[in-house]
């Protein structure tokens, strides 16, 4: 009996030791809200949130909102086997550590919006086997390291809107074969390099609006033959005519509005003429001859073209010579004093 008791104590000690190693305390008397069958239960948690601390019946969501939580440490949320949604928002979290989320095989959606996150460590989101959407909007993320989103076989969308990212690296993602939505609106990304997305061939929607894009490599979209929508509006692009769209044989919606592009010929769109349905070009200082050609081309190909701002008299520029020709020109052949006037907000002509 004494031997058995001693053995049980040793096993218990080992299990506690393993637990302590695997769970770096994250919570300190923080309130956790559990929603099940439209009812809300509250629980105070210290340490980590472990599956055996919550009801055994199916739950709808776990909500952690509006509290002071400096970081999500390793094992912060773990061993929850239910089908559920996790909302960790408005908590002033600064960093997400490696393996912060562990053994959550049925987690569907993960919301981490409106925190103070500045960095995300490698393997922070590893092995969330059922997660479909990860939301990291409205944070202060400057750096995402290689191998951050690893082994997410059902991930459909990642939302990184309104952060402080200065670059995009497809090496953030490993084994995410279902990823179709990539949204990085409202960051500070300046360029897209060659074959920037070639390992993410399932992508159908890419959104880089409202960044600081000044250059897109001609081969940036190599391998994206499923891409349906590409939005690059509200950036600093001065040209787009060399970007190769031949890979994007499914592209039906393109937005390059509110950049500084002066030249674009309808010939540029021949690669996607058969699939293109909607094209946004308004708010660019296009040469008037190019606008005329694009309007006619869109009409002939049954493409909805948004090209003019309402209540604005100036919607294109005449070059200083040969104004009827849509050709690429240096900016000194255009009225540069008017170019900045295209940067202001405008309603589009529907």
N, C-alpha and C positions, 0 to 999 in steps of 0.2 A: 504493500500500500504506500509506504513511504517513498519507494522508488518511483512508483507511478505518479504520485503527487509531485515529486521533484521533476520528473520528466515533463509533466504538464506545465509546471511553472517555467521550465526552460523554454518550452515551445512558445508559451505566451510571451516571455521576454523577447524571444527572437522575432515574433510577429510584430511586437511593439517597436522593436529596433528597426525592422524593415520599413514599417509605416513611417517612422520618424525620418528615415533616410529618403523615402519617396515623396514625402509631403513637406515642403518648406512652408511654414505658416504664412498665410495671406490675410486671413480675417481676424479681427479682434472685436468681438461682440458686435458684429455687423448683422443687420437685419436682412434676411433672405425671404422673398415672397415666392410661394409655390402656388400655382394655379392649376386646379383640377376640377373638371366638370363645372366650370364657371364659378367655382368657389375659390377664395383666396385664403391661404394659410400663411402665417408668419412664423419665422424661426430665427433665433439668434445663434450665430455660428462663430466659433473661434477656432483658428487653425486652418483647416481646409474643408471644403464641402465634399463629403464622401457619400456614396450612394446609400449606405445603411442609415444615414441621418434623415432621410426623407421618406414619405409614404411609399408603400410597396405597390399601391394601385397606380394605374396609368396617370401621368401628369401631362398638362398642356404646355406649361412654360415654367421656367425658373427666372425670377427677376431680381436683379441687384442694382438698385438705382439711387442716385443722389447721395452717395456716401464718400468718405475720405478713405480711399484704398490706394496706397502708393504704387503697388505692383501686383501683377498676377504671377505668383511664383510657381515653381515646379510642383505639379500635383494639386494646384489650387482647386480645380474641379475635377473629380475623378470617380470612376467606378459607378456611374449612373447608367443603368441599362435600359431605361425607359425611352420611348419615342417622345422627344420634347424639343422645345425651342429655348435658347439661352440668351437672355438680355442683360448685358452688363454695361450700362450706359450712365453718363453723367457722374462718374465716380472719381475723377481726377487721377486715373491710373497713368503712370508715366512709362512703364515698360512691361512687355509681356515676355516672360522667361521661357526657356526651352521646356517642352512638355508641360506647359501650364494646364493643358486639357488632356486628361489621360483616361483611356478606356471609357469612351462615351460612344458606343457603337451605333446608337440610334439617334444621336443628335442631328436635327434637320437644318436649323438656321442658327447662326451665331452673330449677335449684334454687340459691337463694341464701340458704338458711335459716341461722340461728345465726351471723350475723355481727354487726357493731356498726353497721350502716347507719343513719345519721340522716337522710340526704336522698337523693333520686333526681332527677337533672337532667332537663329536657325532652329528648326524643328519645333517652333512654338505651336504649330497647327498640324503636327504629324499624326497620321492614322485616325483622323476623324472620318470614319469609313462611310457614313451616311450623310454627312453635311452637304447641303446643296448651295447655300449662300453664306458668305462671310462679309460682314459690313464693318468697315473701319473708317467710316466717314467722320469728318469734322474733328480731327485730332491734329497733332503737331509732328507727324511722322516725317523724319528726315532721312532715315536709313532703314532699308529692309535688306537683310543679308541673304546670301545664297542658301538654298535649302530651307526656306521658311515654311512654304506650303508643300508638304511632302506626303505622298501616299494619300491623296484625297480622291478616290476613284469616282465619286459622284458629285464633286464640286462643279456647279454650273456657272456661278457668278462670283466675282470679287469686286467689292466697291471700296475704292480708296479716295473718294472725293474729298476735296478741301483739306489737303495735308500740305507738307512742305518738301515733297520729293523733288529731287533735281534730276533724277534719271530713272529709266525703266530698264530692268534686267530680267529677261525670261528665265534666268537661272534661279529666280525666287521660287519657281515652280518645278516640282519633280513628281511624275506620275499623277498628273491631273488630266486624264484623257477626255473628260467630258466638259471641260471649261469652254463656255461659249460667250460669256459676257466679261469684258475687261474694262472697268470704268476708273479712269484716273483724272477726272475733271477737277479743275481748280488746284493744280499743283504748280511747280516751278520747273518743269521739264523743258529743256532747251533744244533737244535733238532726238531723233530716232535713227539709230544706226542700221547698217545693212543687215538684213535677215533678223530683224529685231524680234520676230514672233515665230520663227520657223519651227520651233519645237512645240508650239501651241496651235497645231493645225486644226483643232476643232473650233476655233474662235469664229463666231458669226457676228459679233458686235464689239467694236473698239471705240472708246470715247476718250479723247484727249483734249476736249474743249478747255478754253480758259487756262492754258499753261503759258509758257514763254517760248514756245517752239519757234525756232528760227531756221531750222534745217531738217528736212526729211530726206534720208538717203534714197536714191532711185530704187534700190532693192529692199527697202524697209519691210515691204509686205510680201516678201517672197514666201511661197508655199501656202498662202491663205486662200485656198480655192473654195472655202465655205463662207468666206466673209461676205455678209449681207449689208452691214451698215458701218460706215466709218465717219466719225465726226471729229474735225480738227479746227472748229471755229474759234474765234477770239484768241488768236495767237499772233505771232510776229512774222509769219511766212511772207516772203517777197516773191517766191515762185513756187510752182507746183507742177509745171509742165513736164519735168523730167522723171517724175515718179512713175514707176512701172505698175500699171493696173492690170497687166495681162494675166497675173496670177489670180486676180479677184474676179473670177468668171461668174460669181453669184451676186456681185455687188449691185444693190438696188437703191441705196440711199447714201448720199455723200454730202457732207457739210464742210465747206472751207470758208464760210462766211466770216466777215470782220477780221481779215488779215490785211496784208499790204501787197496783194498780188495785182499786177498791172496787165499781165498778158496770160491768156489761156485760149487756145484754139479748139474748136469742136473736134479736130482730128485727134486731140489728146484722149477723148472719150470713146474712140472707136472700139477699144478692147472690151468695154462694158455697155456698149450701146444697146445690146439686146436685152439686158437685164435692168438697166437703170430706170428708176421710176421717179425719184425725187432728188433734186440737186439744189443746194443752198450756196449761193455765191454773193449775196447782198453784202454791202458794207466793205467791199474791196474797191480800190481805185483803178478799176479796169479801164483800158482804152475803150472808147465808145464803139469803135469798129468791131472789137472782140465781143462786146456785149450784144451788138446787133446780130453777129453770127451765131452766138450761143442761143439767143432767143429763137432764131429761126430754126436752128438745129433741134432744140428741145421740142418745138412745135411739130416739126416733121417726124419726130420719133416718139411722140406721145409721152413726153417727159415733163413732169411738173417742175418748173424752174422758178425759184425765188431769187429775183435779181435786183429788185428795186425797193428802197425804203419809202414808206408812205410819208407824205408831207415834207419831202426833201427834194429840192429842185435838182441838185447835183447828184447824179448817180453813176457817172462815168467821166473820164478825162479825155480831152482831145490832145493829141501830141502836137508838138510845135511845127511838124511838117508831115506830109503824106497821111493826113488824118483819116483817110478812108481805108487804110491798110492795117490789118490786125497782124502785127509782127512784133517780135521781141525787141525792146528798145532799152537803152540805158536811161536811168531816171532823169538825167539832165535834158532829155528830150521831152519830158513831161512837165507839167506845171506842178512842181513839188510843193508849192505853198498850199495847194488844195488837198494833197494826199492825206494829211492828218485830219481833215474834216470828215473823212470816212470812218474814223475810229469811234465816233459818238454812237450811242444807242439809237436804235431805230425800230419802228414797227415794220414788219414785212408786208408786202402787197400780196394778199391772198387771192 
